[in-house]
Amino acid sequence: MAVLAWLLIPLFAAIGAAIWGSWVARDRTVGDIAELNGYARFRDAMEKAETRSDPV
């Protein structure tokens, strides 16, 4: 029984590594595009705020 346990430990480690590797390699371009669009809106808002401000 102890031999079986020692054989299952690397098997579970390999399965865990495969799951982790597929999670890391996933395609995340959708989130990047949304973040870039949000940053562009922020930049536009900051540029508009600079042009509207009147010196006191």
mmCIF entry with sequence, helices, sheets and N, C-alpha, C, O atoms, coordinates in Angstrom:
data_MODEL
# 
_entry.id   MODEL 
# 
_entity.id                         1 
_entity.type                       polymer 
_entity.pdbx_number_of_molecules   1 
# 
_entity_poly.entity_id                      1 
_entity_poly.type                           'polypeptide(L)' 
_entity_poly.nstd_linkage                   no 
_entity_poly.nstd_monomer                   no 
_entity_poly.pdbx_seq_one_letter_code       MAVLAWLLIPLFAAIGAAIWGSWVARDRTVGDIAELNGYARFRDAMEKAETRSDPV 
_entity_poly.pdbx_seq_one_letter_code_can   MAVLAWLLIPLFAAIGAAIWGSWVARDRTVGDIAELNGYARFRDAMEKAETRSDPV 
_entity_poly.pdbx_strand_id                 A 
# 
loop_
_entity_poly_seq.entity_id 
_entity_poly_seq.num 
_entity_poly_seq.mon_id 
_entity_poly_seq.hetero 
1 1  MET n 
1 2  ALA n 
1 3  VAL n 
1 4  LEU n 
1 5  ALA n 
1 6  TRP n 
1 7  LEU n 
1 8  LEU n 
1 9  ILE n 
1 10 PRO n 
1 11 LEU n 
1 12 PHE n 
1 13 ALA n 
1 14 ALA n 
1 15 ILE n 
1 16 GLY n 
1 17 ALA n 
1 18 ALA n 
1 19 ILE n 
1 20 TRP n 
1 21 GLY n 
1 22 SER n 
1 23 TRP n 
1 24 VAL n 
1 25 ALA n 
1 26 ARG n 
1 27 ASP n 
1 28 ARG n 
1 29 THR n 
1 30 VAL n 
1 31 GLY n 
1 32 ASP n 
1 33 ILE n 
1 34 ALA n 
1 35 GLU n 
1 36 LEU n 
1 37 ASN n 
1 38 GLY n 
1 39 TYR n 
1 40 ALA n 
1 41 ARG n 
1 42 PHE n 
1 43 ARG n 
1 44 ASP n 
1 45 ALA n 
1 46 MET n 
1 47 GLU n 
1 48 LYS n 
1 49 ALA n 
1 50 GLU n 
1 51 THR n 
1 52 ARG n 
1 53 SER n 
1 54 ASP n 
1 55 PRO n 
1 56 VAL n 
# 
_struct_asym.id          A 
_struct_asym.entity_id   1 
# 
loop_
_struct_conf.conf_type_id 
_struct_conf.id 
_struct_conf.pdbx_PDB_helix_id 
_struct_conf.beg_label_comp_id 
_struct_conf.beg_label_asym_id 
_struct_conf.beg_label_seq_id 
_struct_conf.pdbx_beg_PDB_ins_code 
_struct_conf.end_label_comp_id 
_struct_conf.end_label_asym_id 
_struct_conf.end_label_seq_id 
_struct_conf.pdbx_end_PDB_ins_code 
_struct_conf.beg_auth_comp_id 
_struct_conf.beg_auth_asym_id 
_struct_conf.beg_auth_seq_id 
_struct_conf.end_auth_comp_id 
_struct_conf.end_auth_asym_id 
_struct_conf.end_auth_seq_id 
_struct_conf.pdbx_PDB_helix_class 
_struct_conf.details 
_struct_conf.pdbx_PDB_helix_length 
HELX_P HELX_P1 AA1 ALA A 2  ? VAL A 24 ? ALA A 2  VAL A 24 1 ? 23 
HELX_P HELX_P2 AA2 THR A 29 ? ARG A 52 ? THR A 29 ARG A 52 1 ? 24 
# 
_struct_conf_type.id          HELX_P 
_struct_conf_type.criteria    ? 
_struct_conf_type.reference   ? 
# 
loop_
_atom_site.group_PDB 
_atom_site.id 
_atom_site.type_symbol 
_atom_site.label_atom_id 
_atom_site.label_alt_id 
_atom_site.label_comp_id 
_atom_site.label_asym_id 
_atom_site.label_entity_id 
_atom_site.label_seq_id 
_atom_site.pdbx_PDB_ins_code 
_atom_site.Cartn_x 
_atom_site.Cartn_y 
_atom_site.Cartn_z 
_atom_site.occupancy 
_atom_site.B_iso_or_equiv 
_atom_site.pdbx_formal_charge 
_atom_site.auth_seq_id 
_atom_site.auth_comp_id 
_atom_site.auth_asym_id 
_atom_site.auth_atom_id 
_atom_site.pdbx_PDB_model_num 
ATOM 1   N N  . MET A 1 1  ? 0.817   -1.205 0.000   1.00 0.00 ? 1  MET A N  1 
ATOM 2   C CA . MET A 1 1  ? 0.000   0.000  0.000   1.00 0.00 ? 1  MET A CA 1 
ATOM 3   C C  . MET A 1 1  ? 0.858   1.266  0.000   1.00 0.00 ? 1  MET A C  1 
ATOM 4   O O  . MET A 1 1  ? 0.495   2.271  -0.610  1.00 0.00 ? 1  MET A O  1 
ATOM 5   N N  . ALA A 1 2  ? 1.998   1.206  0.689   1.00 0.00 ? 2  ALA A N  1 
ATOM 6   C CA . ALA A 1 2  ? 2.892   2.362  0.741   1.00 0.00 ? 2  ALA A CA 1 
ATOM 7   C C  . ALA A 1 2  ? 3.477   2.650  -0.642  1.00 0.00 ? 2  ALA A C  1 
ATOM 8   O O  . ALA A 1 2  ? 3.687   3.806  -1.007  1.00 0.00 ? 2  ALA A O  1 
ATOM 9   N N  . VAL A 1 3  ? 3.736   1.594  -1.402  1.00 0.00 ? 3  VAL A N  1 
ATOM 10  C CA . VAL A 1 3  ? 4.263   1.784  -2.754  1.00 0.00 ? 3  VAL A CA 1 
ATOM 11  C C  . VAL A 1 3  ? 3.237   2.501  -3.619  1.00 0.00 ? 3  VAL A C  1 
ATOM 12  O O  . VAL A 1 3  ? 3.594   3.380  -4.404  1.00 0.00 ? 3  VAL A O  1 
ATOM 13  N N  . LEU A 1 4  ? 1.990   2.143  -3.486  1.00 0.00 ? 4  LEU A N  1 
ATOM 14  C CA . LEU A 1 4  ? 0.924   2.786  -4.244  1.00 0.00 ? 4  LEU A CA 1 
ATOM 15  C C  . LEU A 1 4  ? 0.823   4.272  -3.894  1.00 0.00 ? 4  LEU A C  1 
ATOM 16  O O  . LEU A 1 4  ? 0.617   5.104  -4.777  1.00 0.00 ? 4  LEU A O  1 
ATOM 17  N N  . ALA A 1 5  ? 0.966   4.603  -2.626  1.00 0.00 ? 5  ALA A N  1 
ATOM 18  C CA . ALA A 1 5  ? 0.928   6.006  -2.211  1.00 0.00 ? 5  ALA A CA 1 
ATOM 19  C C  . ALA A 1 5  ? 2.080   6.781  -2.841  1.00 0.00 ? 5  ALA A C  1 
ATOM 20  O O  . ALA A 1 5  ? 1.892   7.905  -3.308  1.00 0.00 ? 5  ALA A O  1 
ATOM 21  N N  . TRP A 1 6  ? 3.280   6.182  -2.857  1.00 0.00 ? 6  TRP A N  1 
ATOM 22  C CA . TRP A 1 6  ? 4.427   6.868  -3.451  1.00 0.00 ? 6  TRP A CA 1 
ATOM 23  C C  . TRP A 1 6  ? 4.283   7.012  -4.963  1.00 0.00 ? 6  TRP A C  1 
ATOM 24  O O  . TRP A 1 6  ? 4.876   7.919  -5.547  1.00 0.00 ? 6  TRP A O  1 
ATOM 25  N N  . LEU A 1 7  ? 3.531   6.163  -5.593  1.00 0.00 ? 7  LEU A N  1 
ATOM 26  C CA . LEU A 1 7  ? 3.297   6.300  -7.027  1.00 0.00 ? 7  LEU A CA 1 
ATOM 27  C C  . LEU A 1 7  ? 2.195   7.321  -7.317  1.00 0.00 ? 7  LEU A C  1 
ATOM 28  O O  . LEU A 1 7  ? 2.217   7.970  -8.363  1.00 0.00 ? 7  LEU A O  1 
ATOM 29  N N  . LEU A 1 8  ? 1.241   7.470  -6.409  1.00 0.00 ? 8  LEU A N  1 
ATOM 30  C CA . LEU A 1 8  ? 0.148   8.412  -6.624  1.00 0.00 ? 8  LEU A CA 1 
ATOM 31  C C  . LEU A 1 8  ? 0.563   9.866  -6.377  1.00 0.00 ? 8  LEU A C  1 
ATOM 32  O O  . LEU A 1 8  ? 0.005   10.779 -6.985  1.00 0.00 ? 8  LEU A O  1 
ATOM 33  N N  . ILE A 1 9  ? 1.528   10.083 -5.498  1.00 0.00 ? 9  ILE A N  1 
ATOM 34  C CA . ILE A 1 9  ? 1.973   11.457 -5.212  1.00 0.00 ? 9  ILE A CA 1 
ATOM 35  C C  . ILE A 1 9  ? 2.484   12.146 -6.476  1.00 0.00 ? 9  ILE A C  1 
ATOM 36  O O  . ILE A 1 9  ? 2.030   13.254 -6.762  1.00 0.00 ? 9  ILE A O  1 
ATOM 37  N N  . PRO A 1 10 ? 3.404   11.556 -7.251  1.00 0.00 ? 10 PRO A N  1 
ATOM 38  C CA . PRO A 1 10 ? 3.839   12.220 -8.492  1.00 0.00 ? 10 PRO A CA 1 
ATOM 39  C C  . PRO A 1 10 ? 2.713   12.350 -9.525  1.00 0.00 ? 10 PRO A C  1 
ATOM 40  O O  . PRO A 1 10 ? 2.682   13.304 -10.303 1.00 0.00 ? 10 PRO A O  1 
ATOM 41  N N  . LEU A 1 11 ? 1.790   11.380 -9.524  1.00 0.00 ? 11 LEU A N  1 
ATOM 42  C CA . LEU A 1 11 ? 0.662   11.464 -10.451 1.00 0.00 ? 11 LEU A CA 1 
ATOM 43  C C  . LEU A 1 11 ? -0.200  12.681 -10.137 1.00 0.00 ? 11 LEU A C  1 
ATOM 44  O O  . LEU A 1 11 ? -0.554  13.443 -11.037 1.00 0.00 ? 11 LEU A O  1 
ATOM 45  N N  . PHE A 1 12 ? -0.538  12.866 -8.856  1.00 0.00 ? 12 PHE A N  1 
ATOM 46  C CA . PHE A 1 12 ? -1.319  14.042 -8.470  1.00 0.00 ? 12 PHE A CA 1 
ATOM 47  C C  . PHE A 1 12 ? -0.550  15.334 -8.718  1.00 0.00 ? 12 PHE A C  1 
ATOM 48  O O  . PHE A 1 12 ? -1.143  16.341 -9.104  1.00 0.00 ? 12 PHE A O  1 
ATOM 49  N N  . ALA A 1 13 ? 0.748   15.318 -8.504  1.00 0.00 ? 13 ALA A N  1 
ATOM 50  C CA . ALA A 1 13 ? 1.568   16.502 -8.772  1.00 0.00 ? 13 ALA A CA 1 
ATOM 51  C C  . ALA A 1 13 ? 1.563   16.840 -10.266 1.00 0.00 ? 13 ALA A C  1 
ATOM 52  O O  . ALA A 1 13 ? 1.484   18.012 -10.635 1.00 0.00 ? 13 ALA A O  1 
ATOM 53  N N  . ALA A 1 14 ? 1.646   15.838 -11.107 1.00 0.00 ? 14 ALA A N  1 
ATOM 54  C CA . ALA A 1 14 ? 1.624   16.066 -12.557 1.00 0.00 ? 14 ALA A CA 1 
ATOM 55  C C  . ALA A 1 14 ? 0.269   16.600 -13.002 1.00 0.00 ? 14 ALA A C  1 
ATOM 56  O O  . ALA A 1 14 ? 0.202   17.500 -13.839 1.00 0.00 ? 14 ALA A O  1 
ATOM 57  N N  . ILE A 1 15 ? -0.807  16.055 -12.452 1.00 0.00 ? 15 ILE A N  1 
ATOM 58  C CA . ILE A 1 15 ? -2.144  16.556 -12.794 1.00 0.00 ? 15 ILE A CA 1 
ATOM 59  C C  . ILE A 1 15 ? -2.298  18.002 -12.333 1.00 0.00 ? 15 ILE A C  1 
ATOM 60  O O  . ILE A 1 15 ? -2.825  18.836 -13.069 1.00 0.00 ? 15 ILE A O  1 
ATOM 61  N N  . GLY A 1 16 ? -1.843  18.300 -11.127 1.00 0.00 ? 16 GLY A N  1 
ATOM 62  C CA . GLY A 1 16 ? -1.900  19.677 -10.625 1.00 0.00 ? 16 GLY A CA 1 
ATOM 63  C C  . GLY A 1 16 ? -1.071  20.624 -11.472 1.00 0.00 ? 16 GLY A C  1 
ATOM 64  O O  . GLY A 1 16 ? -1.494  21.749 -11.737 1.00 0.00 ? 16 GLY A O  1 
ATOM 65  N N  . ALA A 1 17 ? 0.115   20.181 -11.902 1.00 0.00 ? 17 ALA A N  1 
ATOM 66  C CA . ALA A 1 17 ? 0.957   21.020 -12.764 1.00 0.00 ? 17 ALA A CA 1 
ATOM 67  C C  . ALA A 1 17 ? 0.298   21.260 -14.116 1.00 0.00 ? 17 ALA A C  1 
ATOM 68  O O  . ALA A 1 17 ? 0.406   22.353 -14.671 1.00 0.00 ? 17 ALA A O  1 
ATOM 69  N N  . ALA A 1 18 ? -0.374  20.262 -14.644 1.00 0.00 ? 18 ALA A N  1 
ATOM 70  C CA . ALA A 1 18 ? -1.064  20.430 -15.930 1.00 0.00 ? 18 ALA A CA 1 
ATOM 71  C C  . ALA A 1 18 ? -2.217  21.416 -15.802 1.00 0.00 ? 18 ALA A C  1 
ATOM 72  O O  . ALA A 1 18 ? -2.430  22.246 -16.686 1.00 0.00 ? 18 ALA A O  1 
ATOM 73  N N  . ILE A 1 19 ? -2.958  21.327 -14.711 1.00 0.00 ? 19 ILE A N  1 
ATOM 74  C CA . ILE A 1 19 ? -4.063  22.272 -14.497 1.00 0.00 ? 19 ILE A CA 1 
ATOM 75  C C  . ILE A 1 19 ? -3.526  23.680 -14.325 1.00 0.00 ? 19 ILE A C  1 
ATOM 76  O O  . ILE A 1 19 ? -4.055  24.625 -14.911 1.00 0.00 ? 19 ILE A O  1 
ATOM 77  N N  . TRP A 1 20 ? -2.477  23.827 -13.526 1.00 0.00 ? 20 TRP A N  1 
ATOM 78  C CA . TRP A 1 20 ? -1.887  25.156 -13.303 1.00 0.00 ? 20 TRP A CA 1 
ATOM 79  C C  . TRP A 1 20 ? -1.322  25.710 -14.608 1.00 0.00 ? 20 TRP A C  1 
ATOM 80  O O  . TRP A 1 20 ? -1.497  26.894 -14.896 1.00 0.00 ? 20 TRP A O  1 
ATOM 81  N N  . GLY A 1 21 ? -0.649  24.877 -15.400 1.00 0.00 ? 21 GLY A N  1 
ATOM 82  C CA . GLY A 1 21 ? -0.083  25.338 -16.669 1.00 0.00 ? 21 GLY A CA 1 
ATOM 83  C C  . GLY A 1 21 ? -1.151  25.783 -17.647 1.00 0.00 ? 21 GLY A C  1 
ATOM 84  O O  . GLY A 1 21 ? -0.962  26.769 -18.360 1.00 0.00 ? 21 GLY A O  1 
ATOM 85  N N  . SER A 1 22 ? -2.270  25.073 -17.695 1.00 0.00 ? 22 SER A N  1 
ATOM 86  C CA . SER A 1 22 ? -3.343  25.502 -18.602 1.00 0.00 ? 22 SER A CA 1 
ATOM 87  C C  . SER A 1 22 ? -3.981  26.799 -18.110 1.00 0.00 ? 22 SER A C  1 
ATOM 88  O O  . SER A 1 22 ? -4.416  27.617 -18.921 1.00 0.00 ? 22 SER A O  1 
ATOM 89  N N  . TRP A 1 23 ? -4.042  26.998 -16.791 1.00 0.00 ? 23 TRP A N  1 
ATOM 90  C CA . TRP A 1 23 ? -4.598  28.238 -16.237 1.00 0.00 ? 23 TRP A CA 1 
ATOM 91  C C  . TRP A 1 23 ? -3.690  29.426 -16.553 1.00 0.00 ? 23 TRP A C  1 
ATOM 92  O O  . TRP A 1 23 ? -4.179  30.506 -16.883 1.00 0.00 ? 23 TRP A O  1 
ATOM 93  N N  . VAL A 1 24 ? -2.400  29.241 -16.456 1.00 0.00 ? 24 VAL A N  1 
ATOM 94  C CA . VAL A 1 24 ? -1.442  30.322 -16.722 1.00 0.00 ? 24 VAL A CA 1 
ATOM 95  C C  . VAL A 1 24 ? -1.413  30.665 -18.210 1.00 0.00 ? 24 VAL A C  1 
ATOM 96  O O  . VAL A 1 24 ? -1.247  31.831 -18.569 1.00 0.00 ? 24 VAL A O  1 
ATOM 97  N N  . ALA A 1 25 ? -1.571  29.673 -19.072 1.00 0.00 ? 25 ALA A N  1 
ATOM 98  C CA . ALA A 1 25 ? -1.461  29.888 -20.515 1.00 0.00 ? 25 ALA A CA 1 
ATOM 99  C C  . ALA A 1 25 ? -2.770  30.334 -21.158 1.00 0.00 ? 25 ALA A C  1 
ATOM 100 O O  . ALA A 1 25 ? -2.834  30.449 -22.382 1.00 0.00 ? 25 ALA A O  1 
ATOM 101 N N  . ARG A 1 26 ? -3.814  30.588 -20.371 1.00 0.00 ? 26 ARG A N  1 
ATOM 102 C CA . ARG A 1 26 ? -5.106  30.946 -20.958 1.00 0.00 ? 26 ARG A CA 1 
ATOM 103 C C  . ARG A 1 26 ? -5.019  32.296 -21.677 1.00 0.00 ? 26 ARG A C  1 
ATOM 104 O O  . ARG A 1 26 ? -4.129  33.102 -21.407 1.00 0.00 ? 26 ARG A O  1 
ATOM 105 N N  . ASP A 1 27 ? -5.941  32.519 -22.577 1.00 0.00 ? 27 ASP A N  1 
ATOM 106 C CA . ASP A 1 27 ? -5.981  33.741 -23.374 1.00 0.00 ? 27 ASP A CA 1 
ATOM 107 C C  . ASP A 1 27 ? -6.687  34.826 -22.567 1.00 0.00 ? 27 ASP A C  1 
ATOM 108 O O  . ASP A 1 27 ? -7.860  34.687 -22.221 1.00 0.00 ? 27 ASP A O  1 
ATOM 109 N N  . ARG A 1 28 ? -5.965  35.909 -22.267 1.00 0.00 ? 28 ARG A N  1 
ATOM 110 C CA . ARG A 1 28 ? -6.532  36.972 -21.448 1.00 0.00 ? 28 ARG A CA 1 
ATOM 111 C C  . ARG A 1 28 ? -6.594  38.298 -22.205 1.00 0.00 ? 28 ARG A C  1 
ATOM 112 O O  . ARG A 1 28 ? -6.537  39.357 -21.580 1.00 0.00 ? 28 ARG A O  1 
ATOM 113 N N  . THR A 1 29 ? -6.708  38.268 -23.518 1.00 0.00 ? 29 THR A N  1 
ATOM 114 C CA . THR A 1 29 ? -6.689  39.508 -24.285 1.00 0.00 ? 29 THR A CA 1 
ATOM 115 C C  . THR A 1 29 ? -7.970  40.312 -24.107 1.00 0.00 ? 29 THR A C  1 
ATOM 116 O O  . THR A 1 29 ? -7.945  41.531 -24.280 1.00 0.00 ? 29 THR A O  1 
ATOM 117 N N  . VAL A 1 30 ? -9.080  39.681 -23.771 1.00 0.00 ? 30 VAL A N  1 
ATOM 118 C CA . VAL A 1 30 ? -10.340 40.397 -23.598 1.00 0.00 ? 30 VAL A CA 1 
ATOM 119 C C  . VAL A 1 30 ? -10.219 41.385 -22.450 1.00 0.00 ? 30 VAL A C  1 
ATOM 120 O O  . VAL A 1 30 ? -10.654 42.530 -22.576 1.00 0.00 ? 30 VAL A O  1 
ATOM 121 N N  . GLY A 1 31 ? -9.645  40.971 -21.350 1.00 0.00 ? 31 GLY A N  1 
ATOM 122 C CA . GLY A 1 31 ? -9.472  41.851 -20.206 1.00 0.00 ? 31 GLY A CA 1 
ATOM 123 C C  . GLY A 1 31 ? -8.529  42.994 -20.511 1.00 0.00 ? 31 GLY A C  1 
ATOM 124 O O  . GLY A 1 31 ? -8.743  44.114 -20.045 1.00 0.00 ? 31 GLY A O  1 
ATOM 125 N N  . ASP A 1 32 ? -7.481  42.731 -21.292 1.00 0.00 ? 32 ASP A N  1 
ATOM 126 C CA . ASP A 1 32 ? -6.525  43.771 -21.631 1.00 0.00 ? 32 ASP A CA 1 
ATOM 127 C C  . ASP A 1 32 ? -7.175  44.854 -22.479 1.00 0.00 ? 32 ASP A C  1 
ATOM 128 O O  . ASP A 1 32 ? -6.908  46.040 -22.288 1.00 0.00 ? 32 ASP A O  1 
ATOM 129 N N  . ILE A 1 33 ? -8.018  44.455 -23.405 1.00 0.00 ? 33 ILE A N  1 
ATOM 130 C CA . ILE A 1 33 ? -8.677  45.428 -24.281 1.00 0.00 ? 33 ILE A CA 1 
ATOM 131 C C  . ILE A 1 33 ? -9.596  46.325 -23.459 1.00 0.00 ? 33 ILE A C  1 
ATOM 132 O O  . ILE A 1 33 ? -9.636  47.536 -23.679 1.00 0.00 ? 33 ILE A O  1 
ATOM 133 N N  . ALA A 1 34 ? -10.328 45.749 -22.524 1.00 0.00 ? 34 ALA A N  1 
ATOM 134 C CA . ALA A 1 34 ? -11.215 46.549 -21.676 1.00 0.00 ? 34 ALA A CA 1 
ATOM 135 C C  . ALA A 1 34 ? -10.407 47.512 -20.813 1.00 0.00 ? 34 ALA A C  1 
ATOM 136 O O  . ALA A 1 34 ? -10.816 48.657 -20.617 1.00 0.00 ? 34 ALA A O  1 
ATOM 137 N N  . GLU A 1 35 ? -9.274  47.065 -20.299 1.00 0.00 ? 35 GLU A N  1 
ATOM 138 C CA . GLU A 1 35 ? -8.443  47.940 -19.481 1.00 0.00 ? 35 GLU A CA 1 
ATOM 139 C C  . GLU A 1 35 ? -7.852  49.071 -20.316 1.00 0.00 ? 35 GLU A C  1 
ATOM 140 O O  . GLU A 1 35 ? -7.768  50.209 -19.853 1.00 0.00 ? 35 GLU A O  1 
ATOM 141 N N  . LEU A 1 36 ? -7.445  48.764 -21.536 1.00 0.00 ? 36 LEU A N  1 
ATOM 142 C CA . LEU A 1 36 ? -6.893  49.808 -22.391 1.00 0.00 ? 36 LEU A CA 1 
ATOM 143 C C  . LEU A 1 36 ? -7.957  50.835 -22.767 1.00 0.00 ? 36 LEU A C  1 
ATOM 144 O O  . LEU A 1 36 ? -7.669  52.029 -22.837 1.00 0.00 ? 36 LEU A O  1 
ATOM 145 N N  . ASN A 1 37 ? -9.185  50.376 -23.010 1.00 0.00 ? 37 ASN A N  1 
ATOM 146 C CA . ASN A 1 37 ? -10.273 51.308 -23.308 1.00 0.00 ? 37 ASN A CA 1 
ATOM 147 C C  . ASN A 1 37 ? -10.567 52.188 -22.099 1.00 0.00 ? 37 ASN A C  1 
ATOM 148 O O  . ASN A 1 37 ? -10.804 53.386 -22.249 1.00 0.00 ? 37 ASN A O  1 
ATOM 149 N N  . GLY A 1 38 ? -10.553 51.611 -20.914 1.00 0.00 ? 38 GLY A N  1 
ATOM 150 C CA . GLY A 1 38 ? -10.768 52.391 -19.699 1.00 0.00 ? 38 GLY A CA 1 
ATOM 151 C C  . GLY A 1 38 ? -9.673  53.414 -19.497 1.00 0.00 ? 38 GLY A C  1 
ATOM 152 O O  . GLY A 1 38 ? -9.946  54.544 -19.090 1.00 0.00 ? 38 GLY A O  1 
ATOM 153 N N  . TYR A 1 39 ? -8.435  53.034 -19.776 1.00 0.00 ? 39 TYR A N  1 
ATOM 154 C CA . TYR A 1 39 ? -7.322  53.979 -19.649 1.00 0.00 ? 39 TYR A CA 1 
ATOM 155 C C  . TYR A 1 39 ? -7.451  55.109 -20.663 1.00 0.00 ? 39 TYR A C  1 
ATOM 156 O O  . TYR A 1 39 ? -7.145  56.257 -20.339 1.00 0.00 ? 39 TYR A O  1 
ATOM 157 N N  . ALA A 1 40 ? -7.898  54.812 -21.885 1.00 0.00 ? 40 ALA A N  1 
ATOM 158 C CA . ALA A 1 40 ? -8.085  55.849 -22.902 1.00 0.00 ? 40 ALA A CA 1 
ATOM 159 C C  . ALA A 1 40 ? -9.182  56.828 -22.466 1.00 0.00 ? 40 ALA A C  1 
ATOM 160 O O  . ALA A 1 40 ? -9.037  58.035 -22.658 1.00 0.00 ? 40 ALA A O  1 
ATOM 161 N N  . ARG A 1 41 ? -10.272 56.326 -21.885 1.00 0.00 ? 41 ARG A N  1 
ATOM 162 C CA . ARG A 1 41 ? -11.323 57.209 -21.373 1.00 0.00 ? 41 ARG A CA 1 
ATOM 163 C C  . ARG A 1 41 ? -10.801 58.081 -20.241 1.00 0.00 ? 41 ARG A C  1 
ATOM 164 O O  . ARG A 1 41 ? -11.131 59.264 -20.166 1.00 0.00 ? 41 ARG A O  1 
ATOM 165 N N  . PHE A 1 42 ? -9.991  57.509 -19.364 1.00 0.00 ? 42 PHE A N  1 
ATOM 166 C CA . PHE A 1 42 ? -9.395  58.268 -18.269 1.00 0.00 ? 42 PHE A CA 1 
ATOM 167 C C  . PHE A 1 42 ? -8.500  59.378 -18.807 1.00 0.00 ? 42 PHE A C  1 
ATOM 168 O O  . PHE A 1 42 ? -8.551  60.512 -18.331 1.00 0.00 ? 42 PHE A O  1 
ATOM 169 N N  . ARG A 1 43 ? -7.679  59.044 -19.801 1.00 0.00 ? 43 ARG A N  1 
ATOM 170 C CA . ARG A 1 43 ? -6.787  60.049 -20.410 1.00 0.00 ? 43 ARG A CA 1 
ATOM 171 C C  . ARG A 1 43 ? -7.588  61.174 -21.038 1.00 0.00 ? 43 ARG A C  1 
ATOM 172 O O  . ARG A 1 43 ? -7.246  62.345 -20.874 1.00 0.00 ? 43 ARG A O  1 
ATOM 173 N N  . ASP A 1 44 ? -8.656  60.834 -21.758 1.00 0.00 ? 44 ASP A N  1 
ATOM 174 C CA . ASP A 1 44 ? -9.504  61.856 -22.372 1.00 0.00 ? 44 ASP A CA 1 
ATOM 175 C C  . ASP A 1 44 ? -10.143 62.747 -21.312 1.00 0.00 ? 44 ASP A C  1 
ATOM 176 O O  . ASP A 1 44 ? -10.209 63.965 -21.481 1.00 0.00 ? 44 ASP A O  1 
ATOM 177 N N  . ALA A 1 45 ? -10.606 62.154 -20.235 1.00 0.00 ? 45 ALA A N  1 
ATOM 178 C CA . ALA A 1 45 ? -11.234 62.933 -19.168 1.00 0.00 ? 45 ALA A CA 1 
ATOM 179 C C  . ALA A 1 45 ? -10.221 63.869 -18.526 1.00 0.00 ? 45 ALA A C  1 
ATOM 180 O O  . ALA A 1 45 ? -10.560 65.004 -18.191 1.00 0.00 ? 45 ALA A O  1 
ATOM 181 N N  . MET A 1 46 ? -8.999  63.421 -18.350 1.00 0.00 ? 46 MET A N  1 
ATOM 182 C CA . MET A 1 46 ? -7.978  64.273 -17.743 1.00 0.00 ? 46 MET A CA 1 
ATOM 183 C C  . MET A 1 46 ? -7.591  65.418 -18.680 1.00 0.00 ? 46 MET A C  1 
ATOM 184 O O  . MET A 1 46 ? -7.325  66.530 -18.223 1.00 0.00 ? 46 MET A O  1 
ATOM 185 N N  . GLU A 1 47 ? -7.558  65.152 -19.978 1.00 0.00 ? 47 GLU A N  1 
ATOM 186 C CA . GLU A 1 47 ? -7.253  66.221 -20.929 1.00 0.00 ? 47 GLU A CA 1 
ATOM 187 C C  . GLU A 1 47 ? -8.363  67.259 -20.948 1.00 0.00 ? 47 GLU A C  1 
ATOM 188 O O  . GLU A 1 47 ? -8.088  68.456 -21.038 1.00 0.00 ? 47 GLU A O  1 
ATOM 189 N N  . LYS A 1 48 ? -9.615  66.817 -20.865 1.00 0.00 ? 48 LYS A N  1 
ATOM 190 C CA . LYS A 1 48 ? -10.736 67.750 -20.829 1.00 0.00 ? 48 LYS A CA 1 
ATOM 191 C C  . LYS A 1 48 ? -10.716 68.576 -19.548 1.00 0.00 ? 48 LYS A C  1 
ATOM 192 O O  . LYS A 1 48 ? -11.053 69.759 -19.571 1.00 0.00 ? 48 LYS A O  1 
ATOM 193 N N  . ALA A 1 49 ? -10.327 67.972 -18.444 1.00 0.00 ? 49 ALA A N  1 
ATOM 194 C CA . ALA A 1 49 ? -10.271 68.690 -17.170 1.00 0.00 ? 49 ALA A CA 1 
ATOM 195 C C  . ALA A 1 49 ? -9.206  69.776 -17.221 1.00 0.00 ? 49 ALA A C  1 
ATOM 196 O O  . ALA A 1 49 ? -9.398  70.834 -16.623 1.00 0.00 ? 49 ALA A O  1 
ATOM 197 N N  . GLU A 1 50 ? -8.104  69.557 -17.904 1.00 0.00 ? 50 GLU A N  1 
ATOM 198 C CA . GLU A 1 50 ? -7.052  70.560 -18.009 1.00 0.00 ? 50 GLU A CA 1 
ATOM 199 C C  . GLU A 1 50 ? -7.489  71.736 -18.868 1.00 0.00 ? 50 GLU A C  1 
ATOM 200 O O  . GLU A 1 50 ? -7.130  72.876 -18.570 1.00 0.00 ? 50 GLU A O  1 
ATOM 201 N N  . THR A 1 51 ? -8.249  71.493 -19.921 1.00 0.00 ? 51 THR A N  1 
ATOM 202 C CA . THR A 1 51 ? -8.634  72.586 -20.812 1.00 0.00 ? 51 THR A CA 1 
ATOM 203 C C  . THR A 1 51 ? -9.771  73.427 -20.205 1.00 0.00 ? 51 THR A C  1 
ATOM 204 O O  . THR A 1 51 ? -9.918  74.590 -20.581 1.00 0.00 ? 51 THR A O  1 
ATOM 205 N N  . ARG A 1 52 ? -10.559 72.895 -19.301 1.00 0.00 ? 52 ARG A N  1 
ATOM 206 C CA . ARG A 1 52 ? -11.682 73.631 -18.718 1.00 0.00 ? 52 ARG A CA 1 
ATOM 207 C C  . ARG A 1 52 ? -11.283 74.489 -17.524 1.00 0.00 ? 52 ARG A C  1 
ATOM 208 O O  . ARG A 1 52 ? -11.978 75.452 -17.200 1.00 0.00 ? 52 ARG A O  1 
ATOM 209 N N  . SER A 1 53 ? -10.182 74.160 -16.870 1.00 0.00 ? 53 SER A N  1 
ATOM 210 C CA . SER A 1 53 ? -9.846  74.870 -15.646 1.00 0.00 ? 53 SER A CA 1 
ATOM 211 C C  . SER A 1 53 ? -9.389  76.295 -15.966 1.00 0.00 ? 53 SER A C  1 
ATOM 212 O O  . SER A 1 53 ? -8.548  76.512 -16.839 1.00 0.00 ? 53 SER A O  1 
ATOM 213 N N  . ASP A 1 54 ? -9.959  77.254 -15.245 1.00 0.00 ? 54 ASP A N  1 
ATOM 214 C CA . ASP A 1 54 ? -9.607  78.667 -15.408 1.00 0.00 ? 54 ASP A CA 1 
ATOM 215 C C  . ASP A 1 54 ? -8.700  79.086 -14.258 1.00 0.00 ? 54 ASP A C  1 
ATOM 216 O O  . ASP A 1 54 ? -8.958  78.738 -13.106 1.00 0.00 ? 54 ASP A O  1 
ATOM 217 N N  . PRO A 1 55 ? -7.643  79.827 -14.563 1.00 0.00 ? 55 PRO A N  1 
ATOM 218 C CA . PRO A 1 55 ? -6.774  80.299 -13.471 1.00 0.00 ? 55 PRO A CA 1 
ATOM 219 C C  . PRO A 1 55 ? -7.507  81.303 -12.589 1.00 0.00 ? 55 PRO A C  1 
ATOM 220 O O  . PRO A 1 55 ? -8.318  82.093 -13.074 1.00 0.00 ? 55 PRO A O  1 
ATOM 221 N N  . VAL A 1 56 ? -7.227  81.267 -11.342 1.00 0.00 ? 56 VAL A N  1 
ATOM 222 C CA . VAL A 1 56 ? -7.913  82.167 -10.390 1.00 0.00 ? 56 VAL A CA 1 
ATOM 223 C C  . VAL A 1 56 ? -7.212  83.484 -10.312 1.00 0.00 ? 56 VAL A C  1 
ATOM 224 O O  . VAL A 1 56 ? -7.639  84.367 -9.569  1.00 0.00 ? 56 VAL A O  1 
# 
